[in-house]
């Protein structure tokens, strides 16, 4: 059977599977970020806490995998419409950024997470990167979710992408300010 015909025939099922991927990925990312902030109350990540974050990461990766595979079948179900959709094209870029950010989190940040001193006032590159990746994660997942809720594109591709990049830049800058405030103990991580 032709993949396009298969995708068209089972489109409602792929929509359901896609939503399941969103629940796992987006939900897992939000919970991970909340747990990370909760674990920072004592300004360090213990091994047990790191283990929980690694488990959440696996859930997020499963969600992303389901999201990407089902997204391919959704695209195949109506190639002409999706290839012309500013919303869909922006969402592809956002999901790509989520994947790259996830790779950085998993292979660069997470292995060093329990050795980072979040209470030390002197800057740490990996600590700053951890906060930046968190900002990228939250902003990108929310963007993908909001784009997915829209029935049609509210603006052309370049406008949607520009808005996303502007919000993403603001989130990264904000994350660095928060990281500096936490490390200098001017604020405590929020209670979650």
NUPA-731917 format. One record per residue (C-alpha): residue in one letter; x, y, z. Coordinates in pm, 1 decimal, decimal comma, padded with zeros to 6 digits. Example, Ala and Ser with C-alpha at 12.3 -4.5 7.8 and 13.67 -1.06 7.14 Angstrom:
REM NUPA-731917
<atom "a" <01230,0 -00450,0 00780,0>>
<atom "s" <01367,0 -00106,0 00714,0>>
//
This chain:
REM NUPA-731917
<atom "x" <00000,0 00000,0 00000,0>>
<atom "x" <00121,0 00349,2 -00086,3>>
<atom "x" <00230,2 00552,9 00220,7>>
<atom "x" <00034,7 00861,2 00110,7>>
<atom "x" <-00283,8 00657,5 00068,8>>
<atom "x" <-00217,8 00486,4 00403,0>>
<atom "x" <-00168,3 00826,1 00572,3>>
<atom "x" <-00489,2 00961,0 00417,6>>
<atom "x" <-00691,8 00655,2 00510,0>>
<atom "x" <-00580,9 00651,6 00874,0>>
<atom "x" <-00549,5 01028,1 00924,9>>
<atom "x" <-00779,9 01045,3 01230,9>>
<atom "x" <-00568,7 00779,3 01403,3>>
<atom "x" <-00249,0 00969,2 01328,6>>
<atom "x" <-00406,4 01283,4 01476,1>>
<atom "x" <-00478,4 01087,0 01795,0>>
<atom "x" <-00127,5 00941,7 01807,1>>
<atom "x" <00012,5 01291,1 01743,6>>
<atom "x" <-00183,5 01427,8 02040,6>>
<atom "x" <-00050,4 01142,6 02254,7>>
<atom "x" <00304,2 01243,3 02153,7>>
<atom "x" <00228,1 01602,8 02254,5>>
<atom "x" <00098,2 01489,2 02593,1>>
<atom "x" <00412,3 01284,2 02660,3>>
<atom "x" <00664,7 01533,6 02523,6>>
<atom "x" <00515,3 01863,6 02630,1>>
<atom "x" <00381,6 01729,3 02959,4>>
<atom "x" <00713,0 01562,6 03037,5>>
<atom "x" <00904,7 01881,7 02957,2>>
<atom "x" <00683,1 02094,7 03181,5>>
<atom "x" <00707,8 01846,1 03468,2>>
<atom "x" <01086,3 01817,1 03423,5>>
<atom "x" <01129,2 02193,2 03437,9>>
<atom "x" <00909,4 02216,2 03749,0>>
<atom "x" <01104,4 01934,2 03917,0>>
<atom "x" <01436,6 02093,6 03822,8>>
<atom "x" <01333,7 02417,0 03996,1>>
<atom "x" <01205,5 02222,0 04296,9>>
<atom "x" <01530,6 02026,6 04321,5>>
<atom "x" <01724,4 02354,6 04317,4>>
<atom "x" <01585,1 02458,5 04657,5>>
<atom "x" <01911,5 02342,5 04816,4>>
<atom "x" <02108,9 02479,6 04516,7>>
<atom "x" <02232,8 02137,0 04405,0>>
<atom "x" <02100,3 01835,9 04216,8>>
<atom "x" <02142,4 01509,4 04408,6>>
<atom "x" <02191,1 01174,3 04233,6>>
<atom "x" <01835,4 01064,0 04320,4>>
<atom "x" <01696,1 01386,5 04174,8>>
<atom "x" <01913,8 01342,4 03866,9>>
<atom "x" <01774,1 00991,6 03824,2>>
<atom "x" <01419,9 01132,3 03825,7>>
<atom "x" <01515,5 01395,4 03566,6>>
<atom "x" <01672,0 01125,1 03347,1>>
<atom "x" <01350,1 00921,0 03365,5>>
<atom "x" <01149,5 01228,1 03264,0>>
<atom "x" <01391,4 01281,4 02977,1>>
<atom "x" <01318,9 00931,2 02845,3>>
<atom "x" <00945,9 01005,6 02853,3>>
<atom "x" <01004,5 01328,6 02661,7>>
<atom "x" <01211,0 01145,9 02396,9>>
<atom "x" <00936,1 00886,5 02351,2>>
<atom "x" <00685,6 01170,7 02311,7>>
<atom "x" <00909,4 01345,0 02058,5>>
<atom "x" <00955,8 01023,0 01861,4>>
<atom "x" <00579,1 00964,1 01850,9>>
<atom "x" <00524,6 01330,1 01758,1>>
<atom "x" <00772,7 01321,2 01469,9>>
<atom "x" <00657,1 00987,3 01324,6>>
<atom "x" <00288,2 01078,1 01346,9>>
<atom "x" <00371,2 01425,1 01209,3>>
<atom "x" <00528,3 01266,2 00902,9>>
<atom "x" <00210,3 01067,8 00839,6>>
<atom "x" <-00004,2 01378,3 00893,4>>
<atom "x" <00211,2 01560,4 00638,7>>
<atom "x" <00177,2 01272,7 00392,9>>
<atom "x" <-00201,5 01279,8 00432,3>>
<atom "x" <-00215,4 01626,3 00269,7>>
<atom "x" <00125,1 01720,2 00130,0>>
<atom "x" <00003,3 02018,5 -00071,3>>
<atom "x" <-00172,8 02185,6 00221,3>>
<atom "x" <00100,9 02122,7 00479,2>>
<atom "x" <00386,9 02227,9 00250,1>>
<atom "x" <00211,8 02564,9 00203,2>>
<atom "x" <00122,5 02614,5 00570,9>>
<atom "x" <00327,7 02881,2 00750,8>>
<atom "x" <00208,9 02734,4 01080,3>>
<atom "x" <00326,9 02383,6 00989,8>>
<atom "x" <00662,6 02501,3 00853,1>>
<atom "x" <00726,7 02706,6 01167,1>>
<atom "x" <00629,3 02409,5 01381,8>>
<atom "x" <00882,9 02189,7 01198,0>>
<atom "x" <01159,7 02436,2 01281,9>>
<atom "x" <01045,2 02460,0 01644,4>>
<atom "x" <01040,1 02080,2 01681,4>>
<atom "x" <01385,9 02066,4 01521,4>>
<atom "x" <01509,4 02312,1 01784,1>>
<atom "x" <01346,5 02100,6 02057,2>>
<atom "x" <01538,0 01797,6 01928,3>>
<atom "x" <01874,4 01978,8 01908,9>>
<atom "x" <01815,5 02129,6 02254,2>>
<atom "x" <01730,0 01782,1 02387,6>>
<atom "x" <02055,0 01642,4 02251,4>>
<atom "x" <02252,0 01921,8 02421,7>>
<atom "x" <02062,5 01865,6 02748,1>>
<atom "x" <02113,8 01489,0 02741,3>>
<atom "x" <02474,6 01470,0 02626,8>>
<atom "x" <02630,1 01792,5 02756,7>>
<atom "x" <02429,6 01922,1 03054,4>>
<atom "x" <02280,6 01614,8 03225,7>>
<atom "x" <02609,0 01422,6 03273,6>>
<atom "x" <02745,8 01722,5 03468,9>>
<atom "x" <02424,9 01829,5 03644,0>>
<atom "x" <02497,0 01672,8 03983,1>>
<atom "x" <02844,2 01831,0 03994,5>>
<atom "x" <02721,0 02187,8 03932,3>>
<atom "x" <02723,3 02416,8 04234,1>>
<atom "x" <02415,8 02633,6 04175,5>>
<atom "x" <02487,8 02839,3 04486,7>>
<atom "x" <02836,2 02946,0 04385,4>>
<atom "x" <02844,5 03309,2 04276,3>>
<atom "x" <03128,1 03263,2 04027,1>>
<atom "x" <02986,1 03181,6 03684,9>>
<atom "x" <02975,3 02832,8 03545,8>>
<atom "x" <02937,9 02778,0 03173,5>>
<atom "x" <02751,6 02451,0 03217,1>>
<atom "x" <02519,9 02608,9 03475,2>>
<atom "x" <02438,6 02893,3 03234,7>>
<atom "x" <02386,1 02639,5 02956,9>>
<atom "x" <02148,1 02438,9 03178,1>>
<atom "x" <01931,9 02746,2 03235,6>>
<atom "x" <01945,8 02846,9 02868,2>>
<atom "x" <01842,5 02496,5 02758,2>>
<atom "x" <01553,7 02507,3 03004,8>>
<atom "x" <01437,5 02835,5 02852,0>>
<atom "x" <01465,9 02694,5 02500,6>>
<atom "x" <01270,1 02385,9 02605,9>>
<atom "x" <00981,4 02571,8 02769,9>>
<atom "x" <00952,8 02834,6 02496,9>>
<atom "x" <00974,2 02583,3 02212,8>>
<atom "x" <00728,4 02332,6 02358,7>>
<atom "x" <00476,5 02609,4 02429,2>>
<atom "x" <00523,5 02745,7 02077,5>>
<atom "x" <00472,0 02404,3 01917,3>>
<atom "x" <00165,4 02346,6 02134,3>>
<atom "x" <00009,9 02684,7 02053,3>>
<atom "x" <00080,0 02642,9 01681,5>>
<atom "x" <-00078,0 02298,1 01696,0>>
<atom "x" <-00396,9 02444,5 01845,7>>
<atom "x" <-00441,8 02693,8 01563,2>>
<atom "x" <-00666,6 02591,1 01276,0>>
<atom "x" <-00486,4 02815,1 01029,4>>
<atom "x" <-00178,8 03033,1 01020,7>>
<atom "x" <-00239,7 03372,9 01180,5>>
<atom "x" <00054,5 03524,5 00992,0>>
<atom "x" <00304,3 03446,5 00713,8>>
<atom "x" <00595,1 03211,0 00782,8>>
<atom "x" <00858,8 03483,3 00826,4>>
<atom "x" <00639,5 03665,1 01081,4>>
<atom "x" <00567,7 03349,2 01283,4>>
<atom "x" <00934,4 03250,9 01280,9>>
<atom "x" <01043,8 03603,3 01377,7>>
<atom "x" <00799,7 03613,1 01670,4>>
<atom "x" <00922,0 03273,7 01790,7>>
<atom "x" <01288,4 03374,9 01764,8>>
<atom "x" <01220,9 03702,8 01945,7>>
<atom "x" <01037,0 03527,8 02230,9>>
<atom "x" <01307,5 03258,9 02241,8>>
<atom "x" <01580,8 03523,1 02267,8>>
<atom "x" <01394,2 03696,2 02550,1>>
<atom "x" <01352,0 03366,4 02733,5>>
<atom "x" <01723,3 03286,0 02705,5>>
<atom "x" <01823,8 03632,2 02831,3>>
<atom "x" <01573,3 03599,0 03118,9>>
<atom "x" <01712,6 03255,0 03205,7>>
<atom "x" <02060,9 03398,9 03238,2>>
<atom "x" <01938,0 03676,0 03467,9>>
<atom "x" <01755,4 03420,0 03683,8>>
<atom "x" <02065,8 03198,7 03690,8>>
<atom "x" <02278,5 03491,6 03812,4>>
<atom "x" <02021,5 03587,5 04077,5>>
<atom "x" <01993,6 03229,9 04206,0>>
<atom "x" <02370,5 03180,0 04212,2>>
<atom "x" <02418,2 03504,6 04403,3>>
<atom "x" <02133,9 03394,0 04636,4>>
<atom "x" <01932,9 03709,2 04577,0>>
<atom "x" <01639,3 03483,1 04500,1>>
<atom "x" <01559,6 03127,4 04589,6>>
<atom "x" <01430,3 02890,3 04324,9>>
<atom "x" <01050,7 02903,8 04321,2>>
<atom "x" <00872,9 02649,0 04538,2>>
<atom "x" <00700,4 02398,9 04312,6>>
//
